[in-house]
């Protein structure tokens, strides 16, 4: 790398375009190299789109130099250009079908890199979405077999078992994922979710805090963990984690809705109302947000507001018998006032 940069600097006066192309590559790739600025992306083709322009520029300069050499060089440059463009066009045509949908992508990844667990993880997701849980489980087992040191395949299989209600097997896989690779932060949050749903609050909080020491994920992941504590009836813990999620992303409507509902269960009505109002402002299509806002307003004796909230919930979910019953009650109480 130092030698190539040295060539670029040496060529700055004699071949300024060559120098520009070389230095452009290193400047643009430095932004995504995790050296200057940590991005969290280990490797991804999209981070090379701009740097690859410099490679194309060098190739074009080479063809232009050949073109100017002689009449034969002119024909050779044109011929090479046609061949290169033809080959690249053919590669694009044959590669595009691999990006048709998730299944095509997964199959292409398994075909081109059968020893990479990511392809089998992708195929497991495709199989699960198609309802073939046995095939999804088999794909994840294969991913574990070829990526024994990785946490992701075990975590994914554990989450599949969790969705199937196979809690003991899921817990064992999450713990094995953490033991095998302590840096696999997803397993920490997955284990915290599972334990929270079972009411094992102290353990769940322990693994949640351990996960935060490894990596603070997106607000969506934090809100999902908070929802697990809420479903387990652990409302103070859910409130705290929802607050973590909102500090991460104060514009996440789902987190505001969950936070408001948790505060409602804790009988903090004023704070619950403010949170739920924020949720429906950010996303007016949250039927649950409107429902819970109506419940808060009703408990506060504000029946006109409750009526409007239940009406909005019913617009979004016309089959909700609960919304319909609450709307009737709120309407009756509003008119009686």
VMD Tcl script that draws the C-alpha trace (Angstrom):
set ca {
  {0.00 0.00 0.00}
  {2.83 2.36 0.87}
  {4.51 1.57 -2.45}
  {1.35 2.29 -4.47}
  {0.82 5.58 -2.61}
  {4.46 6.39 -3.32}
  {3.91 5.81 -7.05}
  {0.91 8.13 -6.90}
  {2.88 10.89 -5.24}
  {5.81 10.43 -7.66}
  {3.47 10.64 -10.64}
  {1.78 13.82 -9.38}
  {3.62 16.12 -11.86}
  {4.39 13.81 -14.77}
  {1.10 11.85 -14.82}
  {-1.43 13.87 -12.78}
  {-4.42 11.70 -13.80}
  {-2.63 8.52 -12.70}
  {-1.74 10.19 -9.41}
  {-5.31 11.40 -8.98}
  {-6.75 7.91 -9.60}
  {-4.37 6.23 -7.15}
  {-4.84 8.80 -4.42}
  {-8.60 8.93 -5.01}
  {-8.78 5.21 -4.29}
  {-6.96 5.49 -0.97}
  {-8.81 8.62 0.14}
  {-12.25 7.19 -0.64}
  {-11.54 3.72 0.76}
  {-10.08 5.21 3.96}
  {-13.56 6.46 4.89}
  {-14.88 2.87 5.08}
  {-11.69 1.11 6.17}
  {-12.48 1.25 9.93}
  {-9.08 2.91 10.35}
  {-10.05 6.59 10.21}
  {-13.71 6.22 11.24}
  {-15.12 2.99 12.77}
  {-18.15 2.08 10.63}
  {-19.04 -1.32 12.06}
  {-19.02 -2.82 8.55}
  {-16.29 -5.44 8.24}
  {-16.62 -5.98 4.49}
  {-19.30 -5.02 1.99}
  {-19.20 -4.54 -1.75}
  {-21.21 -1.33 -1.52}
  {-18.35 0.43 0.27}
  {-16.16 -0.13 -2.80}
  {-18.44 1.50 -5.39}
  {-16.74 4.91 -5.26}
  {-13.17 3.56 -4.87}
  {-13.77 1.31 -7.91}
  {-14.19 4.43 -10.07}
  {-10.45 5.04 -9.66}
  {-9.71 1.52 -11.00}
  {-11.89 2.24 -14.05}
  {-10.07 5.54 -14.53}
  {-6.68 3.79 -14.50}
  {-7.95 1.24 -17.02}
  {-9.22 4.04 -19.25}
  {-5.91 5.87 -19.01}
  {-4.10 2.68 -20.02}
  {-6.31 2.25 -23.10}
  {-5.92 5.93 -23.99}
  {-2.13 5.64 -23.76}
  {-2.16 2.57 -26.02}
  {-4.49 4.36 -28.45}
  {-2.03 7.25 -28.86}
  {1.02 5.03 -29.48}
  {0.46 4.09 -33.13}
  {-2.15 3.06 -35.65}
  {-1.84 -0.54 -34.48}
  {-2.13 0.62 -30.91}
  {-5.31 2.46 -31.84}
  {-6.92 -0.71 -33.19}
  {-5.68 -2.70 -30.20}
  {-7.09 -0.16 -27.73}
  {-10.49 -0.12 -29.43}
  {-10.54 -3.92 -29.62}
  {-9.58 -4.31 -25.95}
  {-12.21 -1.76 -24.96}
  {-14.92 -3.67 -26.85}
  {-13.80 -7.00 -25.33}
  {-13.69 -5.61 -21.77}
  {-17.11 -3.97 -22.07}
  {-18.55 -7.09 -23.66}
  {-17.24 -9.36 -20.91}
  {-18.44 -7.00 -18.18}
  {-21.86 -6.70 -19.81}
  {-22.16 -10.48 -20.05}
  {-21.15 -10.84 -16.39}
  {-23.79 -8.30 -15.41}
  {-26.48 -10.15 -17.39}
  {-25.60 -13.52 -15.88}
  {-25.29 -12.10 -12.36}
  {-28.52 -10.08 -12.25}
  {-30.84 -13.12 -11.76}
  {-29.07 -13.82 -8.46}
  {-30.63 -10.61 -7.11}
  {-34.22 -11.38 -8.16}
  {-35.41 -12.17 -4.64}
  {-34.16 -13.54 -1.31}
  {-34.41 -17.15 -2.46}
  {-32.36 -16.52 -5.62}
  {-29.79 -14.64 -3.55}
  {-29.54 -17.41 -0.96}
  {-29.18 -20.15 -3.57}
  {-26.48 -18.16 -5.39}
  {-24.58 -17.67 -2.15}
  {-24.77 -21.37 -1.29}
  {-23.67 -22.25 -4.84}
  {-20.72 -19.84 -4.95}
  {-19.58 -20.18 -1.32}
  {-20.88 -23.47 0.11}
  {-18.46 -23.24 3.02}
  {-19.81 -19.85 4.17}
  {-22.55 -20.08 6.86}
  {-24.18 -16.86 5.60}
  {-25.63 -18.64 2.56}
  {-27.26 -21.30 4.72}
  {-28.57 -18.63 7.09}
  {-30.17 -16.88 4.13}
  {-31.73 -20.13 2.89}
  {-33.05 -20.91 6.38}
  {-34.91 -17.59 6.37}
  {-36.35 -18.36 2.92}
  {-37.53 -21.81 4.07}
  {-39.10 -20.43 7.25}
  {-40.98 -17.74 5.33}
  {-42.28 -20.48 3.03}
  {-43.47 -22.46 6.06}
  {-40.95 -25.28 5.68}
  {-39.60 -25.32 9.24}
  {-37.85 -28.67 8.83}
  {-35.81 -27.34 5.88}
  {-35.05 -24.15 7.81}
  {-33.80 -26.17 10.77}
  {-31.67 -28.38 8.51}
  {-30.09 -25.34 6.85}
  {-29.23 -23.83 10.22}
  {-27.78 -27.12 11.48}
  {-25.56 -27.20 8.39}
  {-24.52 -23.58 9.03}
  {-23.50 -24.56 12.56}
  {-21.52 -27.54 11.26}
  {-19.45 -25.46 8.83}
  {-19.12 -22.40 11.07}
  {-18.50 -24.01 14.44}
  {-16.74 -20.93 15.84}
  {-19.51 -18.50 14.89}
  {-22.32 -17.36 17.14}
  {-24.76 -16.31 14.42}
  {-25.91 -19.79 13.25}
  {-26.57 -20.99 16.79}
  {-28.38 -17.76 17.62}
  {-30.54 -18.06 14.50}
  {-31.45 -21.68 15.28}
  {-32.21 -20.72 18.86}
  {-34.56 -17.98 17.64}
  {-36.28 -20.49 15.34}
  {-36.79 -22.80 18.32}
  {-38.02 -19.85 20.39}
  {-40.67 -19.05 17.79}
  {-41.72 -22.72 17.93}
  {-41.95 -22.71 21.72}
  {-38.94 -25.03 22.15}
  {-37.58 -22.90 24.98}
  {-35.11 -25.27 26.59}
  {-33.41 -26.01 23.26}
  {-33.35 -22.31 22.40}
  {-31.75 -21.40 25.73}
  {-29.06 -24.05 25.31}
  {-28.19 -22.71 21.85}
  {-28.00 -19.08 23.01}
  {-25.68 -20.07 25.85}
  {-23.54 -22.15 23.50}
  {-23.34 -19.21 21.07}
  {-22.08 -16.91 23.83}
  {-19.60 -19.51 25.11}
  {-18.25 -20.12 21.60}
  {-17.97 -16.47 20.64}
  {-18.40 -13.90 23.43}
  {-18.44 -11.10 20.84}
  {-21.68 -12.35 19.25}
  {-23.92 -9.70 20.83}
  {-27.17 -10.96 19.24}
  {-27.08 -14.06 21.45}
  {-26.98 -11.94 24.61}
  {-30.16 -10.06 23.67}
  {-31.87 -13.23 22.45}
  {-31.14 -14.95 25.76}
  {-32.35 -11.90 27.70}
  {-35.61 -11.95 25.69}
  {-36.17 -15.64 26.40}
  {-35.48 -15.33 30.12}
  {-37.68 -12.23 30.41}
  {-40.61 -14.05 28.84}
  {-40.18 -16.80 31.43}
  {-40.18 -14.32 34.30}
  {-36.52 -14.93 35.15}
  {-35.96 -11.22 35.63}
  {-32.60 -11.14 37.39}
  {-30.97 -13.43 34.84}
  {-32.57 -11.57 31.94}
  {-31.25 -8.22 33.18}
  {-27.81 -9.74 33.69}
  {-27.61 -10.86 30.07}
  {-29.12 -7.61 28.80}
  {-26.40 -5.61 30.58}
  {-23.74 -8.04 29.32}
  {-25.03 -7.50 25.78}
  {-24.83 -3.73 26.18}
  {-21.19 -4.08 27.19}
  {-20.53 -5.89 23.92}
  {-22.58 -3.70 21.60}
  {-25.51 -1.27 21.79}
  {-27.78 -2.32 18.91}
  {-30.48 -0.40 17.09}
  {-33.47 1.04 18.89}
  {-35.64 -1.63 17.23}
  {-33.64 -4.42 18.91}
  {-33.81 -2.66 22.27}
  {-37.55 -2.10 21.90}
  {-38.00 -5.80 21.10}
  {-36.15 -6.71 24.29}
  {-38.29 -4.28 26.26}
  {-41.40 -5.88 24.78}
  {-40.22 -9.28 26.06}
  {-39.91 -7.89 29.59}
  {-43.36 -6.32 29.22}
  {-44.92 -9.61 28.12}
  {-43.31 -11.24 31.15}
  {-45.06 -8.71 33.40}
  {-41.79 -7.02 34.35}
  {-42.95 -3.46 33.81}
  {-40.24 -1.46 35.65}
  {-37.53 -3.31 33.70}
  {-39.44 -2.85 30.43}
  {-39.74 0.90 31.12}
  {-36.01 1.19 31.66}
  {-35.14 -0.64 28.41}
  {-37.70 1.36 26.43}
  {-35.93 4.48 27.73}
  {-32.64 3.04 26.42}
  {-34.31 2.51 23.03}
  {-35.68 6.06 22.93}
  {-32.30 7.52 23.81}
  {-30.96 5.55 20.84}
  {-33.71 6.74 18.49}
  {-36.22 9.30 19.81}
  {-38.23 9.08 16.57}
  {-39.12 5.39 16.82}
  {-42.91 5.35 17.11}
  {-43.12 1.70 18.17}
  {-40.82 2.38 21.11}
  {-42.95 5.33 22.22}
  {-46.07 3.15 21.96}
  {-44.52 0.36 24.03}
  {-43.16 2.86 26.54}
  {-46.57 4.48 26.93}
  {-48.29 1.13 27.38}
  {-45.75 0.14 30.03}
  {-46.32 3.42 31.88}
  {-50.05 2.75 31.72}
  {-49.50 -0.59 33.48}
  {-47.45 1.26 36.09}
  {-50.36 3.74 36.53}
  {-48.23 6.72 35.49}
  {-51.08 8.12 33.45}
  {-49.77 11.59 32.56}
  {-46.44 10.25 31.31}
  {-48.20 7.38 29.54}
  {-50.48 9.79 27.72}
  {-47.59 11.97 26.56}
  {-45.71 8.93 25.28}
  {-48.71 7.51 23.42}
  {-49.54 10.90 21.91}
  {-45.95 11.07 20.65}
  {-46.28 7.56 19.20}
  {-49.40 8.34 17.14}
  {-47.95 11.65 15.98}
  {-44.88 9.81 14.65}
  {-46.96 6.99 13.16}
  {-50.73 7.58 12.89}
  {-51.20 3.97 11.71}
  {-50.44 2.42 15.12}
  {-53.77 0.86 16.05}
  {-52.46 -0.35 19.42}
  {-51.12 3.13 20.12}
  {-54.58 4.66 19.58}
  {-56.21 1.93 21.66}
  {-53.92 2.50 24.63}
  {-54.20 6.27 24.28}
  {-57.97 5.85 24.50}
  {-57.54 3.72 27.62}
  {-55.34 6.35 29.28}
  {-57.74 9.16 28.40}
  {-60.64 7.09 29.69}
  {-58.90 6.45 33.02}
  {-58.29 10.20 33.28}
  {-61.96 10.88 32.69}
  {-61.30 12.58 29.32}
  {-64.00 10.67 27.44}
  {-64.12 12.87 24.28}
  {-60.40 12.22 23.69}
  {-60.89 8.53 24.49}
  {-63.74 8.40 21.97}
  {-61.59 9.96 19.22}
  {-58.70 7.58 19.98}
  {-60.91 4.47 19.90}
  {-62.46 5.69 16.65}
  {-58.99 5.99 15.08}
  {-58.11 2.49 16.31}
  {-61.31 1.14 14.77}
  {-60.49 2.80 11.43}
  {-57.18 0.94 11.38}
  {-58.55 -2.37 12.66}
  {-62.22 -2.59 11.77}
  {-62.45 -6.18 13.06}
  {-61.42 -5.25 16.62}
  {-64.33 -6.06 18.92}
  {-62.42 -4.45 21.80}
  {-62.06 -1.15 19.94}
  {-65.74 -1.21 19.03}
  {-66.84 -1.91 22.62}
  {-64.52 0.76 24.01}
  {-65.77 3.27 21.45}
  {-69.38 2.61 22.45}
  {-68.56 3.02 26.15}
  {-66.48 6.16 25.61}
  {-69.22 7.67 23.42}
  {-71.84 6.96 26.08}
  {-69.71 8.48 28.84}
  {-68.79 11.49 26.71}
  {-72.44 12.31 26.01}
  {-73.44 11.71 29.62}
  {-70.99 14.42 30.63}
}
mol new
graphics top color blue
foreach p $ca { graphics top sphere $p radius 0.5 }
foreach p [lrange $ca 0 end-1] q [lrange $ca 1 end] { graphics top cylinder $p $q radius 0.2 }
display resetview
